[in-house]
Amino acid sequence: MLQISNSTELPAELGATAVAIGKFDGLHLGHQQLLHELVEYCQDAGLVPAAITFDRHPKALLDPDNCPRPLIGPMQKSNLVEATGVEVLLTLPFTQELANLSPRAFIEQVIAPLSAQMIFVGQGFRFGSHGSGGIDDLRALGPEFGFRVREVANVEVAGRKISSTDLREILDAGKVEVANLLLGRNHQVTGLVEHGRKLGRTLGFPTANISRSAEGYLPGDGVYAGYLYAEGIRYPAAHSVGTNDTVGEVPRVLESHVIGRTDLDLYDQEVTCEFVAQVRGWTKFASLEELIAQIAVDVEKSKEILGE
C-alpha cells in the first residue's frame, strides 16, 4: 500500500481513483463496510482504491481539552486499512490551514489531485471549515470536478450505529468481548517491552511491561485473558491494566504474563497484546500474599477462557 501525506504525492501513472474519507478511528465494522464497498467498486470499475484520513483527531487542534484518546495508533491504522485492499492511504496532517479550508477548497486541494471518480462517505459526513460541508455539497460540486458520490449506511447493532465514541465507553467498562464484536476482531495494543521493577518475576509470575507510548486504547482497569504476540509467535497470556497501587506503582500500565513460561526474554521487543475477555475488574489488595493468591486464580481463569 502506498502511503502519502499530500495529494500531490500520488504518482500520475497510478491512474484514476475512487476515494473513501473518514477519521477511521478504530477501523470498526462501520469503517470496514465503507472500505469494503470502496474496494468492491474499484474492482468492478478498474479504479485504484484510496482512503483519506488524518494524522490526529480534529479536536486535538480545535478542542484539545475534549479530544478523545485514539482507539488505534497510526501503525495499527495503516495495517488495518491495507488489509481491506485499499492501495493508497493519504494521511493528512490536521493543521489549522487544513481546518480553515472551505468545502470547495478541500475538494480542489485534496480530492481533485487524486483524479477521483467516486467518493465514498458515511452517513452524516461533514467536511470543510467548521464542518460547513456535507453530502449535498459533495454531490453539487461533483459534476464540476468529475466525481460522483456514494453515501454508505451506518452499520448498526441492536438499532444503534457503531461508533468510536461508544467503543471507548465499552472499553472503559472493561467489556472487551462486546468491543471485539463491534470491531470485527480482538482489540489489540502494540508496543515495546520495557524494563520494570521485575516484581512479577519475584512473585513467580513474570510480566512484560508494555511501553506507555504503545498504540491502542487501554481498556478499563482489570485483568484480561488474551494473547501476546512476539516475533510471530502467539502465546496465551493474562493481561493486567491498572495502577498497581498494591505495590506502589502510580502510572496506569499494561503488563502481560505469558502463561506457563518463565524463560522468555522480551525486553526491547515490539509485542502485541490481544484482549479476548475480562477475567475481573481492578481490586486493591491489602498484602502481597493476597495479590499472589489472586494472580494464581486469574491465570487459571485465563487458561479456562482461552481453552488452554
C-alpha positions in Angstrom: 0.0 0.0 0.0 1.3 3.4 -0.9 1.3 5.9 2.0 1.4 9.6 1.3 0.7 12.8 3.3 -0.2 15.1 0.4 -2.4 14.6 -2.6 0.3 15.9 -4.9 2.5 12.9 -4.0 0.3 10.5 -5.9 2.2 9.2 -8.9 0.5 10.3 -12.2 0.9 6.8 -13.7 -1.2 5.3 -10.9 -4.4 6.4 -12.8 -7.9 7.4 -11.6 -9.1 6.6 -8.1 -12.2 6.1 -6.0 -11.8 7.6 -2.5 -13.2 6.9 0.9 -12.9 9.7 3.5 -13.0 9.4 7.3 -11.2 9.6 10.6 -11.3 5.7 10.7 -10.5 5.7 14.4 -10.7 2.1 15.5 -11.5 0.7 12.0 -14.7 -0.8 13.4 -17.3 -2.7 11.4 -18.8 0.6 10.1 -15.5 1.8 8.7 -14.8 -1.7 7.3 -18.1 -1.6 5.4 -17.2 1.7 3.9 -13.8 0.5 2.7 -15.3 -2.8 1.6 -17.7 -1.0 -0.7 -14.9 1.2 -2.0 -12.7 -1.7 -2.9 -15.5 -3.7 -4.4 -16.5 -0.8 -6.6 -12.9 -0.2 -7.7 -12.5 -3.9 -8.7 -15.6 -3.5 -11.0 -14.7 -0.1 -12.3 -11.0 -0.6 -12.8 -10.1 2.2 -10.4 -7.4 2.5 -7.6 -9.0 2.4 -4.1 -7.7 5.2 -1.9 -8.6 6.3 1.6 -8.2 9.8 3.1 -7.7 10.1 6.8 -6.0 12.4 9.3 -2.9 12.2 11.4 -4.8 13.1 14.6 -8.4 13.7 15.7 -9.5 17.2 14.6 -10.3 18.0 18.2 -6.5 17.7 19.0 -6.2 21.1 17.3 -9.7 22.6 17.6 -10.7 21.5 21.1 -7.7 19.8 22.8 -9.3 19.7 26.3 -12.0 17.4 24.9 -10.0 15.4 22.4 -10.7 11.7 22.8 -7.8 9.2 23.0 -7.4 7.3 19.8 -8.6 3.7 19.7 -5.7 2.7 17.4 -2.3 4.2 16.5 -1.0 5.2 13.1 0.8 1.9 12.5 -2.3 -0.1 13.5 -4.5 2.0 11.3 -2.2 1.6 8.3 -2.0 -2.2 8.7 -5.8 -2.5 9.1 -6.6 -0.3 6.1 -4.1 -2.2 4.0 -5.8 -5.5 5.0 -9.1 -4.2 3.4 -7.5 -4.0 0.0 -7.0 -0.2 -0.1 -4.0 0.6 -2.3 -3.4 4.3 -1.3 -3.6 5.8 2.2 -3.5 9.6 2.3 -2.9 10.7 5.9 -3.4 14.5 6.0 -1.7 16.4 8.8 -4.6 18.1 10.5 -3.2 21.7 10.6 -5.0 25.0 11.1 -4.6 25.6 7.4 -6.5 22.4 6.6 -9.1 23.2 9.2 -9.7 26.6 7.6 -10.4 25.2 4.1 -13.8 25.7 2.6 -15.6 22.7 1.2 -14.7 23.8 -2.3 -11.1 24.4 -1.4 -10.9 21.0 0.3 -12.1 19.4 -3.0 -9.7 21.5 -5.1 -6.6 20.8 -2.9 -7.2 17.3 -1.6 -9.6 15.4 -3.8 -9.1 16.8 -7.3 -5.3 15.9 -7.5 -6.3 12.2 -6.8 -8.2 12.1 -10.1 -11.1 10.7 -8.0 -14.2 9.5 -10.0 -16.2 8.3 -7.0 -16.3 9.5 -3.4 -17.4 7.2 -0.5 -18.5 8.7 2.8 -20.5 7.6 5.8 -23.9 8.9 6.8 -23.7 12.4 8.4 -20.3 13.1 6.8 -19.1 16.7 7.3 -16.1 18.5 5.9 -14.6 21.9 5.4 -14.2 24.7 7.8 -16.4 24.2 10.9 -18.0 21.2 9.2 -19.8 23.5 6.8 -19.9 21.0 4.0 -21.9 17.8 3.8 -23.1 15.2 1.4 -25.2 17.6 -0.6 -22.2 19.9 -1.2 -20.1 16.9 -2.4 -22.9 16.0 -4.8 -23.4 19.6 -6.0 -19.6 20.0 -6.7 -19.2 16.5 -8.2 -20.0 17.3 -11.8 -17.6 20.2 -11.9 -14.7 18.1 -10.5 -15.6 14.8 -12.3 -16.7 12.6 -9.5 -19.9 11.0 -8.2 -20.7 10.4 -4.5 -22.0 7.3 -2.6 -23.2 7.6 0.9 -22.7 4.3 2.9 -25.3 3.5 5.5 -24.2 3.1 9.1 -23.7 -0.4 10.5 -26.0 -0.9 13.5 -26.1 -3.3 16.3 -29.4 -3.6 18.3 -30.6 -0.5 16.5 -27.6 1.7 17.4 -24.9 2.7 15.0 -21.4 1.5 15.8 -19.3 4.5 16.8 -15.8 5.1 18.1 -17.3 7.1 21.0 -19.3 4.1 22.1 -16.3 1.8 21.7 -14.3 3.9 24.0 -17.1 3.7 26.6 -17.3 0.0 26.2 -13.6 -0.5 26.6 -13.5 1.9 29.6 -16.1 -0.5 31.2 -13.8 -3.5 30.5 -16.3 -5.1 28.2 -13.7 -6.2 25.6 -15.9 -9.1 24.4 -18.5 -6.5 23.3 -15.8 -4.2 21.8 -14.4 -7.2 19.8 -17.8 -7.9 18.2 -18.1 -4.2 17.1 -14.5 -4.2 15.8 -14.8 -7.4 14.0 -11.6 -8.6 15.6 -10.0 -8.8 19.0 -8.8 -5.4 20.4 -5.0 -5.1 20.5 -2.3 -2.9 22.0 1.1 -2.9 20.4 4.3 -1.5 21.9 7.8 -2.1 23.2 8.5 -4.2 26.3 10.3 -2.0 28.8 12.3 -2.9 31.9 10.1 -2.5 35.0 10.6 -3.3 38.7 10.6 -7.0 37.9 8.4 -7.6 40.9 6.3 -10.1 38.9 9.3 -12.3 38.5 9.9 -12.4 42.2 6.3 -13.3 42.8 6.5 -16.2 40.4 4.6 -14.5 37.6 7.0 -12.6 35.3 5.3 -9.9 33.2 6.2 -8.0 30.1 5.8 -4.2 30.9 4.4 -2.5 27.8 5.6 1.0 27.0 3.2 3.8 27.8 3.7 5.0 24.2 2.2 1.8 22.9 -0.5 2.1 20.2 -4.0 1.0 21.1 -6.6 2.1 23.7 -6.2 0.6 27.1 -9.4 -1.0 28.4 -10.6 -0.3 31.9 -8.5 -1.4 34.9 -8.6 -5.1 35.4 -7.3 -8.5 34.3 -8.0 -9.9 30.9 -7.4 -13.2 29.2 -5.8 -12.9 25.8 -2.7 -13.5 23.8 0.7 -11.9 23.5 2.4 -11.9 20.0 6.2 -11.7 19.8 8.3 -12.5 16.8 5.5 -14.1 15.0 4.6 -16.5 17.9 1.3 -16.4 19.8 1.4 -17.1 23.5 -1.6 -17.4 25.8 -1.5 -14.6 28.3 -3.1 -12.8 31.2 -3.0 -9.0 30.8 -3.2 -6.6 33.7 -4.3 -3.0 33.2 -4.2 -0.6 36.2 -2.1 1.4 38.6 -0.7 -1.4 40.7 -1.3 0.6 43.8 -0.8 -2.5 45.9 2.9 -2.4 45.2 3.3 1.4 44.9 3.1 1.9 41.2 1.2 5.1 40.3 1.1 5.4 36.5 -1.6 3.3 34.6 0.2 0.5 32.9 -0.3 -2.7 30.8 1.6 -5.8 31.9 1.3 -9.2 30.3 2.1 -12.6 31.8 2.7 -15.3 29.3 1.0 -18.4 30.8 3.3 -21.3 31.6 6.5 -19.5 30.6 9.2 -18.0 32.8 12.1 -18.3 30.4 11.1 -15.6 27.8 13.3 -12.5 27.3 11.0 -10.0 25.6 12.9 -6.8 26.6 13.1 -4.2 23.9 10.9 -6.3 21.6 7.8 -4.9 20.0 4.9 -7.1 21.1 1.1 -7.1 20.6 -1.3 -7.8 23.4 -4.7 -9.1 22.3 -7.7 -8.9 24.6 -10.2 -11.8 24.5 -12.3 -11.4 27.7 -12.2 -9.7 31.0 -11.3 -12.0 34.0 -12.2 -9.5 36.7 -12.2 -5.8 37.4 -9.5 -3.9 39.3 -9.0 -4.7 43.0 -6.7 -3.3 45.7 -5.1 -5.9 47.9 -4.0 -5.5 51.5 -0.8 -7.5 51.1 1.5 -9.1 48.6 0.3 -12.5 49.8 -3.3 -11.7 48.8 -2.0 -10.4 45.5 0.0 -13.6 44.7 -3.0 -15.8 45.6 -5.3 -13.7 43.3 -2.8 -13.8 40.4 -2.8 -17.6 40.6 -6.6 -17.6 40.3 -6.5 -15.1 37.5 -4.1 -17.2 35.5 -6.2 -20.3 35.9 -9.3 -18.4 34.8 -7.5 -17.0 31.8 -6.4 -20.6 30.8 -10.0 -21.7 31.0 -11.3 -18.8 28.9 -8.6 -19.5 26.3 -9.1 -23.2 26.3 -5.5 -23.9 27.3 
